[in-house]
Amino acid sequence: MIKEVYIQIILILTAFFALLFLIYFLFYRREKNIQKYATTKVVGRVVRYSYLNGSDLAALPVVEYVADGKIYEKRLSYSTYETTTSRKAKAEVLDTKYIRSPYHVLNLKKIFPVGSKMSVWYNPQKPQQGFVERYPGHDRILRIQMIIFLLVYLLLIVLFTFVYLI
């Protein structure tokens, strides 16, 4: 392989992976900021459902809440399902985490009917930023994806260097 072609390939790969990494990093920082600054809790109510892929089974409740006299809407987001006793809770109350999985489908319309109350945490500086019930943990997924992108990039650099040296 010609040295110029090798350098061009490396530069293109570096630019591509740097752009992907930057995009994921910006999403990661946004999620960390939501997690860190969403400190104000209000009680909202379910006003409708947001449907994923047109499926009635994947109906996610949309919660309306009021912050600084203005009405906002936030959709429930979740990642795991397990019932555990919270260590933080002093009383014996069970916390429930919900999962989206092809193996376990929850009918959230039954769990959270229209008009039911749900907790919303939001950022007092930016009330549109927040989450319903609990932080869903998107920062972990984004962090794992950034690590995977970095490892794939390093593997490709090593592979192209190995091919160039042969």
C-alpha positions as CSV (number, residue, x, y, z in Angstrom):
1,M,0.0,0.0,0.0
2,I,1.3,3.4,-0.9
3,K,2.2,5.7,2.0
4,E,-0.1,8.5,0.8
5,V,-3.1,6.1,0.5
6,Y,-2.4,4.7,4.0
7,I,-2.3,8.3,5.5
8,Q,-5.5,9.2,3.7
9,I,-7.3,6.1,5.0
10,I,-6.1,6.8,8.6
11,L,-7.2,10.5,8.3
12,I,-10.6,9.5,7.0
13,L,-11.1,6.9,9.8
14,T,-9.9,9.4,12.4
15,A,-12.3,12.1,11.2
16,F,-15.2,9.6,11.0
17,F,-14.6,8.2,14.5
18,A,-13.9,11.6,16.0
19,L,-17.2,12.9,14.7
20,L,-19.1,9.8,16.0
21,F,-17.3,10.1,19.4
22,L,-18.1,13.8,19.6
23,I,-21.8,13.2,18.9
24,Y,-22.0,10.5,21.5
25,F,-20.0,12.6,24.0
26,L,-22.5,15.5,23.5
27,F,-25.4,13.2,24.2
28,Y,-23.6,11.7,27.2
29,R,-23.0,15.2,28.6
30,R,-26.6,16.2,28.1
31,E,-27.7,13.0,30.0
32,K,-25.3,13.7,32.8
33,N,-26.5,17.2,33.1
34,I,-30.1,16.1,33.2
35,Q,-29.2,13.5,35.9
36,K,-27.2,16.1,37.9
37,Y,-29.5,19.2,37.6
38,A,-33.0,17.7,37.6
39,T,-33.5,18.3,41.3
40,T,-37.0,19.8,41.5
41,K,-39.8,17.3,42.0
42,V,-43.4,17.9,41.0
43,V,-46.4,15.7,40.6
44,G,-47.7,15.5,37.0
45,R,-50.5,13.5,35.5
46,V,-50.7,11.2,32.5
47,V,-52.5,13.0,29.6
48,R,-51.9,10.6,26.7
49,Y,-49.6,7.9,25.4
50,S,-46.7,7.9,23.0
51,Y,-46.6,4.8,20.8
52,L,-43.4,3.2,19.6
53,N,-43.5,1.5,16.2
54,G,-47.2,1.9,16.1
55,S,-47.7,-0.9,18.7
56,D,-50.4,-0.5,21.3
57,L,-48.2,-2.6,23.7
58,A,-45.4,-0.1,23.5
59,A,-47.5,2.8,24.8
60,L,-45.4,5.1,26.9
61,P,-47.3,7.5,29.2
62,V,-46.8,11.2,28.5
63,V,-46.9,13.2,31.7
64,E,-47.9,16.8,31.9
65,Y,-46.4,19.0,34.6
66,V,-46.3,22.7,35.6
67,A,-43.0,24.5,36.2
68,D,-42.9,28.3,36.7
69,G,-46.5,28.6,35.6
70,K,-45.8,26.9,32.2
71,I,-47.0,23.5,31.1
72,Y,-44.5,20.9,29.9
73,E,-44.8,17.3,28.8
74,K,-42.3,14.5,29.4
75,R,-42.5,10.8,28.3
76,L,-41.7,8.0,30.7
77,S,-38.4,6.3,29.7
78,Y,-37.2,3.1,31.3
79,S,-34.6,0.5,30.8
80,T,-34.8,-2.4,33.3
81,Y,-37.4,-4.3,35.2
82,E,-36.7,-5.6,38.7
83,T,-38.4,-5.2,42.0
84,T,-36.0,-4.5,44.9
85,T,-36.1,-3.0,48.3
86,S,-34.4,0.4,48.1
87,R,-31.5,0.9,50.5
88,K,-32.2,4.6,50.7
89,A,-35.8,4.1,51.8
90,K,-36.3,3.9,55.5
91,A,-39.6,2.3,55.3
92,E,-40.2,-1.2,53.7
93,V,-41.3,0.1,50.3
94,L,-40.5,-1.6,47.0
95,D,-39.1,0.3,44.1
96,T,-40.0,-0.9,40.7
97,K,-37.9,-0.5,37.6
98,Y,-39.5,-1.2,34.2
99,I,-38.0,-2.8,31.2
100,R,-38.4,-2.7,27.4
101,S,-37.7,-6.1,26.2
102,P,-38.9,-8.5,23.4
103,Y,-39.3,-11.1,26.1
104,H,-41.2,-9.1,28.6
105,V,-43.9,-6.6,27.5
106,L,-45.6,-4.3,30.0
107,N,-49.0,-2.9,29.5
108,L,-48.2,0.6,30.7
109,K,-51.8,1.8,30.0
110,K,-52.9,-0.5,32.8
111,I,-50.1,0.5,35.1
112,F,-50.4,4.3,34.4
113,P,-53.9,5.1,33.1
114,V,-54.7,8.5,31.8
115,G,-55.2,10.9,34.7
116,S,-52.9,9.0,37.1
117,K,-50.2,10.9,38.9
118,M,-46.5,10.4,38.4
119,S,-43.4,12.1,39.8
120,V,-41.4,14.4,37.5
121,W,-37.9,15.7,38.3
122,Y,-36.8,18.7,36.2
123,N,-34.0,21.2,36.0
124,P,-35.2,24.5,37.6
125,Q,-33.0,26.5,35.1
126,K,-34.3,24.5,32.1
127,P,-37.7,23.1,33.1
128,Q,-38.1,21.1,29.8
129,Q,-35.1,19.0,30.9
130,G,-36.0,16.2,33.2
131,F,-37.3,12.7,33.6
132,V,-40.4,10.9,34.8
133,E,-40.4,8.7,37.9
134,R,-36.6,8.0,37.9
135,Y,-33.6,8.6,35.8
136,P,-33.5,5.8,33.1
137,G,-29.7,5.4,32.9
138,H,-29.1,6.4,29.3
139,D,-25.6,7.7,30.3
140,R,-24.4,4.2,30.9
141,I,-25.5,3.0,27.4
142,L,-23.8,6.0,25.8
143,R,-20.6,5.5,27.8
144,I,-20.5,1.8,26.7
145,Q,-21.1,2.9,23.0
146,M,-18.3,5.4,23.2
147,I,-15.9,2.8,24.5
148,I,-16.9,0.4,21.8
149,F,-16.3,3.1,19.1
150,L,-12.9,3.8,20.6
151,L,-12.0,0.1,20.6
152,V,-13.2,-0.4,17.0
153,Y,-11.2,2.7,15.9
154,L,-8.0,1.4,17.6
155,L,-8.5,-2.0,16.1
156,L,-8.9,-0.5,12.6
157,I,-5.8,1.6,13.0
158,V,-3.8,-1.4,14.1
159,L,-5.2,-3.5,11.3
160,F,-4.4,-0.9,8.6
161,T,-0.9,-0.3,10.1
162,F,-0.3,-4.1,10.0
163,V,-1.4,-4.3,6.4
164,Y,0.7,-1.3,5.5
165,L,3.8,-2.8,7.1
166,I,3.4,-6.1,5.2
